[in-house]
Amino acid sequence: VQLQASGGGLVRPGGSLRLSCAASGSIFSMLRMGWYRQAPGKQRELVSRITSGYSTNYADSVKGRFTISRDNAKNTVYLEMSSLKPEDSAVYYCYAVDSDYDVYWGQGTLVTVSS
């Protein structure tokens, strides 16, 4: 499975973006999918994930502002980001874990929050 992340860009503080992670194959059997991010000089951190049963988890720093969803028919996972802050600036990577616990990564999409 190949993952293609898109939707990043430059946005002002308080603005919104929607990231998409499109898979080359079916995501129906993926145990979980989600997003990590990595800011310059910082470790990669988990932002959010969604399971095959649609359970979701969020980093404390994004709770109430970000929403993750998955559309199995479109083989795509989304990350709706609102009330963006400068500290949300990072490269966002989508990932997927299949039923064999193999992990797949997308190429990353850059989000810059700046006035």
Residue frames as qw, qx, qy, qz and C-alpha x, y, z in Angstrom:
[[0.000, 0.889, 0.459, 0.000, 0.00, 0.00, 0.00],
 [0.389, 0.180, -0.013, 0.903, 1.24, 3.47, -0.87],
 [0.145, -0.791, -0.496, 0.328, 0.03, 6.51, 1.02],
 [0.319, 0.422, 0.203, 0.824, -0.19, 9.98, -0.52],
 [0.223, -0.652, -0.467, 0.554, -0.55, 12.88, 1.90],
 [0.210, 0.434, 0.311, 0.819, -1.80, 16.25, 0.73],
 [0.268, -0.820, -0.466, -0.195, -3.48, 19.41, 1.91],
 [0.543, -0.494, -0.177, 0.656, -0.67, 21.18, 3.70],
 [0.307, 0.701, 0.221, 0.604, 0.13, 24.82, 3.18],
 [0.220, 0.076, -0.323, 0.917, 0.53, 28.21, 4.73],
 [0.318, -0.702, -0.568, -0.288, -2.28, 29.40, 6.98],
 [0.063, -0.589, 0.275, -0.757, -2.70, 32.24, 9.45],
 [0.056, -0.023, -0.834, 0.548, -3.12, 31.55, 13.16],
 [0.452, 0.270, 0.465, -0.712, -6.72, 30.66, 13.86],
 [0.551, 0.365, -0.430, -0.615, -7.19, 29.29, 10.38],
 [0.843, -0.006, 0.485, -0.232, -8.10, 25.82, 9.17],
 [0.296, 0.472, -0.737, -0.382, -6.72, 23.15, 6.89],
 [0.924, -0.009, 0.257, -0.282, -7.79, 19.67, 5.88],
 [0.044, -0.519, 0.824, 0.223, -5.15, 17.07, 5.30],
 [0.915, 0.184, -0.019, -0.357, -5.88, 14.00, 3.21],
 [0.263, -0.450, 0.845, 0.120, -4.11, 10.66, 3.11],
 [0.822, 0.328, -0.116, -0.452, -5.08, 8.64, 0.07],
 [0.585, -0.314, 0.743, 0.081, -4.14, 4.97, -0.08],
 [0.276, 0.364, -0.687, -0.564, -3.36, 3.11, -3.27],
 [0.369, -0.136, -0.902, -0.181, -5.41, 0.15, -2.07],
 [0.554, -0.608, -0.443, -0.356, -8.24, -0.66, 0.24],
 [0.017, 0.429, -0.571, 0.700, -8.00, 0.66, 3.78],
 [0.751, -0.366, -0.242, -0.493, -10.92, -1.43, 4.97],
 [0.907, -0.215, -0.334, 0.140, -8.66, -3.94, 6.71],
 [0.342, 0.488, -0.407, 0.692, -6.19, -1.43, 8.10],
 [0.504, -0.448, -0.647, 0.356, -6.16, -1.78, 11.86],
 [0.182, -0.851, -0.231, 0.435, -5.46, 1.87, 12.34],
 [0.493, 0.521, 0.189, 0.671, -4.44, 4.92, 10.41],
 [0.320, -0.869, -0.247, 0.287, -3.38, 8.31, 11.54],
 [0.365, 0.836, -0.085, 0.400, -1.04, 11.23, 11.53],
 [0.667, -0.443, -0.117, 0.587, 2.27, 12.05, 13.09],
 [0.271, 0.940, -0.002, 0.207, 4.02, 15.37, 12.83],
 [0.752, -0.244, -0.046, 0.610, 7.58, 16.54, 13.16],
 [0.062, 0.998, 0.007, 0.002, 8.67, 20.10, 13.69],
 [0.555, 0.627, -0.387, 0.386, 12.27, 21.21, 13.07],
 [0.113, 0.485, -0.650, 0.574, 14.53, 20.09, 15.90],
 [0.613, -0.219, 0.461, -0.603, 11.78, 18.07, 17.56],
 [0.224, -0.047, 0.972, 0.050, 10.87, 14.43, 17.73],
 [0.373, -0.189, -0.642, -0.642, 8.06, 13.02, 15.66],
 [0.260, 0.051, 0.693, -0.670, 4.86, 12.95, 17.70],
 [0.027, 0.410, 0.888, 0.206, 1.54, 11.23, 17.26],
 [0.210, -0.074, -0.027, -0.975, -1.19, 13.72, 16.43],
 [0.706, 0.079, 0.272, -0.649, -4.19, 11.47, 15.97],
 [0.063, 0.142, -0.951, -0.267, -5.22, 8.00, 14.95],
 [0.730, 0.063, 0.086, -0.675, -8.37, 6.14, 14.02],
 [0.374, -0.167, 0.912, 0.001, -8.96, 2.42, 14.21],
 [0.148, -0.118, -0.833, -0.520, -10.88, 0.09, 11.93],
 [0.189, -0.580, -0.783, 0.127, -13.70, 0.38, 14.46],
 [0.055, 0.758, 0.222, 0.611, -13.59, 4.18, 14.15],
 [0.581, -0.726, -0.203, 0.307, -12.19, 4.74, 17.63],
 [0.396, 0.777, -0.086, 0.482, -10.09, 7.88, 17.74],
 [0.646, -0.543, -0.170, 0.509, -7.24, 9.25, 19.80],
 [0.282, 0.879, 0.012, 0.385, -5.72, 12.71, 19.87],
 [0.509, 0.089, -0.381, 0.767, -2.66, 14.33, 21.33],
 [0.221, -0.689, -0.508, 0.467, -3.62, 16.59, 24.21],
 [0.184, -0.386, 0.137, 0.894, -2.26, 19.56, 22.29],
 [0.155, -0.017, -0.573, -0.805, -4.81, 19.16, 19.49],
 [0.038, -0.445, -0.883, 0.142, -7.90, 17.90, 21.32],
 [0.118, 0.751, 0.457, -0.462, -10.94, 19.96, 20.49],
 [0.144, 0.723, -0.257, -0.625, -9.24, 21.50, 17.46],
 [0.203, 0.348, -0.807, -0.433, -8.44, 18.54, 15.17],
 [0.808, 0.105, 0.387, -0.432, -10.78, 15.84, 13.91],
 [0.041, -0.320, 0.877, 0.355, -9.72, 12.64, 12.23],
 [0.783, 0.272, 0.300, -0.473, -11.99, 10.61, 9.98],
 [0.234, -0.232, 0.854, 0.402, -11.75, 7.81, 7.46],
 [0.710, 0.401, 0.001, -0.579, -13.70, 7.09, 4.31],
 [0.602, -0.163, 0.766, 0.155, -13.22, 3.45, 3.43],
 [0.665, 0.617, 0.421, -0.017, -15.05, 3.89, 0.13],
 [0.367, 0.915, -0.154, 0.067, -12.49, 6.51, -0.95],
 [0.877, -0.018, -0.188, 0.442, -9.55, 4.78, 0.76],
 [0.240, 0.593, -0.144, 0.755, -8.76, 8.06, 2.42],
 [0.491, -0.573, -0.491, 0.435, -8.14, 9.36, 5.92],
 [0.114, 0.782, 0.120, 0.601, -8.66, 13.02, 6.72],
 [0.453, -0.379, -0.440, 0.677, -7.40, 15.35, 9.40],
 [0.005, -0.846, -0.301, -0.441, -9.50, 18.46, 9.83],
 [0.517, -0.203, -0.330, 0.763, -7.45, 21.08, 11.63],
 [0.056, -0.849, -0.298, -0.432, -8.96, 24.26, 13.00],
 [0.404, -0.911, 0.069, -0.049, -7.90, 27.06, 15.33],
 [0.858, 0.229, -0.155, 0.433, -4.39, 26.47, 14.13],
 [0.415, -0.883, 0.129, 0.175, -1.49, 27.79, 16.15],
 [0.306, 0.797, -0.519, -0.031, 2.11, 28.51, 15.18],
 [0.361, -0.449, 0.805, -0.137, 3.15, 25.51, 17.25],
 [0.838, 0.262, 0.437, -0.194, 1.14, 23.28, 14.91],
 [0.475, 0.760, -0.388, -0.215, 3.68, 24.03, 12.18],
 [0.543, -0.357, 0.756, 0.081, 5.36, 20.81, 11.15],
 [0.393, 0.223, -0.751, -0.482, 5.61, 18.18, 8.48],
 [0.731, -0.050, 0.426, -0.530, 2.61, 15.92, 8.87],
 [0.193, 0.266, -0.909, -0.257, 3.00, 12.25, 7.99],
 [0.834, -0.087, 0.047, -0.543, 0.16, 9.81, 7.57],
 [0.015, 0.331, -0.943, 0.032, 0.60, 6.17, 8.41],
 [0.839, -0.067, -0.170, -0.512, -1.30, 2.92, 8.32],
 [0.248, -0.342, 0.888, -0.182, -0.98, -0.37, 10.17],
 [0.665, 0.060, -0.538, -0.515, -2.33, -3.48, 8.48],
 [0.891, -0.321, -0.017, -0.320, -3.57, -6.75, 9.96],
 [0.890, 0.084, -0.269, 0.359, -0.01, -8.13, 9.93],
 [0.452, -0.825, -0.048, 0.337, 1.12, -5.08, 11.90],
 [0.571, 0.180, 0.253, 0.760, 3.17, -3.83, 8.96],
 [0.058, -0.791, -0.224, 0.566, 3.46, -0.05, 9.00],
 [0.490, 0.502, 0.405, 0.587, 3.20, 2.15, 5.92],
 [0.214, -0.615, -0.152, 0.743, 4.12, 5.83, 5.71],
 [0.429, 0.849, 0.280, 0.130, 3.14, 8.67, 3.45],
 [0.628, 0.357, -0.033, 0.691, 5.66, 11.20, 2.21],
 [0.316, -0.476, -0.339, 0.748, 4.65, 14.08, 4.46],
 [0.152, 0.750, 0.380, 0.519, 2.95, 17.37, 3.88],
 [0.350, 0.007, -0.319, 0.881, 4.16, 20.68, 5.29],
 [0.213, -0.841, -0.474, -0.147, 1.89, 22.82, 7.44],
 [0.370, 0.081, -0.217, 0.900, 3.04, 26.31, 8.28],
 [0.216, -0.837, -0.503, -0.021, 1.01, 28.49, 10.62],
 [0.434, -0.214, -0.048, 0.874, 2.22, 32.06, 10.49],
 [0.171, 0.878, 0.342, -0.288, 0.93, 35.58, 10.18]]
